[in-house]
Amino acid sequence: MVAGVPLGLASGSSFLSDTGPKLPVTFVPVGSAKTWLDPKLSEAGINMVMVTVYLQVEVRLQVIIPFATDQTVVTTSIPITNSLVVGEVPDYLYNNPLGKPEVPRMQVEPQAK
């Protein structure tokens, strides 16, 4: 793949980044691409989980410009699918920040003598 990059971009100045003639830049893949699946889980409510599966792609490229060359790794994440997994709905929701169950105590009435 060949692209053109303005000569001013090589100066590192944002003011000159779009000036000058276009230098040819070539991207050459080095080796093969690595891919793997990366599932991500996120909370979606009470007893529901959103599962999203991403395809991770990593490619090692050699960037060739006049008078220089450099290798770089380009990684991208592509979402493939997502699914909402719904669990059973509980009869009650226990949400005590102290972590202790709140058990009501029985009231004992004083007995008459």
C-alpha positions as CSV (number, residue, x, y, z in Angstrom):
1,M,0.0,0.0,0.0
2,V,1.4,3.4,-1.0
3,A,0.2,6.7,0.6
4,G,1.3,10.3,0.3
5,V,2.3,12.3,3.4
6,P,3.0,16.1,3.3
7,L,6.7,17.0,3.8
8,G,5.7,19.5,6.6
9,L,4.4,16.5,8.7
10,A,8.0,15.3,9.0
11,S,9.0,18.5,10.7
12,G,6.9,17.7,13.8
13,S,5.2,21.1,13.7
14,S,1.4,21.2,13.7
15,F,1.6,24.6,11.9
16,L,3.4,23.1,8.9
17,S,1.9,19.6,9.0
18,D,-0.2,20.1,5.8
19,T,2.3,21.9,3.7
20,G,4.9,20.9,1.1
21,P,5.0,18.2,-1.5
22,K,3.6,14.7,-0.8
23,L,6.3,12.1,0.1
24,P,5.5,8.5,-0.9
25,V,5.1,6.2,2.1
26,T,4.9,2.4,1.6
27,F,3.4,0.0,4.2
28,V,4.8,-3.5,3.8
29,P,3.5,-6.3,6.1
30,V,6.3,-8.2,7.9
31,G,5.4,-11.7,8.8
32,S,1.8,-12.8,9.3
33,A,-1.1,-11.2,11.1
34,K,-2.1,-12.5,14.6
35,T,-5.7,-12.8,15.5
36,W,-7.5,-13.9,18.6
37,L,-11.0,-13.6,20.2
38,D,-11.4,-11.5,23.3
39,P,-14.7,-11.8,25.1
40,K,-15.7,-8.9,27.4
41,L,-18.4,-9.1,30.2
42,S,-20.3,-6.1,31.5
43,E,-23.1,-5.7,34.0
44,A,-26.4,-5.0,32.4
45,G,-28.8,-5.1,35.4
46,I,-29.9,-7.6,38.1
47,N,-28.8,-11.1,37.0
48,M,-28.1,-9.9,33.4
49,V,-24.7,-9.8,31.7
50,M,-23.8,-8.3,28.3
51,V,-21.2,-10.5,26.6
52,T,-19.4,-8.8,23.7
53,V,-16.9,-10.8,21.6
54,Y,-14.1,-8.8,19.9
55,L,-11.7,-10.0,17.2
56,Q,-8.2,-8.6,18.0
57,V,-5.9,-8.2,15.0
58,E,-2.2,-7.5,15.3
59,V,-0.1,-6.8,12.3
60,R,3.7,-5.9,12.2
61,L,4.3,-3.4,9.4
62,Q,7.4,-1.9,7.9
63,V,6.9,1.7,7.0
64,I,9.2,2.8,4.2
65,I,9.7,6.5,3.4
66,P,12.5,8.0,1.3
67,F,15.8,7.8,3.2
68,A,14.3,5.9,6.2
69,T,12.4,2.8,7.3
70,D,10.9,1.7,10.5
71,Q,8.9,-1.3,11.8
72,T,5.7,-0.8,13.9
73,V,2.9,-3.0,15.3
74,V,-0.7,-2.0,14.5
75,T,-3.4,-3.5,16.7
76,T,-7.1,-3.1,16.2
77,S,-10.2,-4.5,18.0
78,I,-13.3,-5.3,15.9
79,P,-16.6,-6.1,17.7
80,I,-18.1,-9.3,16.2
81,T,-21.2,-10.0,18.3
82,N,-22.9,-9.2,21.6
83,S,-25.5,-11.1,23.5
84,L,-27.5,-10.3,26.6
85,V,-27.5,-13.3,29.0
86,V,-30.5,-13.2,31.4
87,G,-30.4,-15.2,34.6
88,E,-33.1,-16.2,37.0
89,V,-34.9,-13.4,38.7
90,P,-34.5,-13.6,42.5
91,D,-37.5,-13.4,44.9
92,Y,-35.8,-10.6,46.8
93,L,-32.7,-8.3,46.4
94,Y,-30.2,-8.2,49.2
95,N,-28.0,-5.1,49.1
96,N,-26.5,-4.4,52.5
97,P,-23.2,-2.4,52.3
98,L,-22.1,-3.9,55.7
99,G,-22.4,-7.4,54.3
100,K,-24.4,-8.7,57.3
101,P,-27.9,-10.1,56.9
102,E,-30.6,-8.1,58.6
103,V,-32.5,-10.6,60.7
104,P,-35.5,-9.2,62.5
105,R,-35.5,-9.9,66.2
106,M,-38.6,-11.3,67.8
107,Q,-40.2,-9.0,70.4
108,V,-40.6,-10.8,73.7
109,E,-43.6,-9.5,75.7
110,P,-43.1,-9.4,79.4
111,Q,-45.1,-12.1,81.2
112,A,-47.6,-11.3,83.9
113,K,-46.8,-12.8,87.3
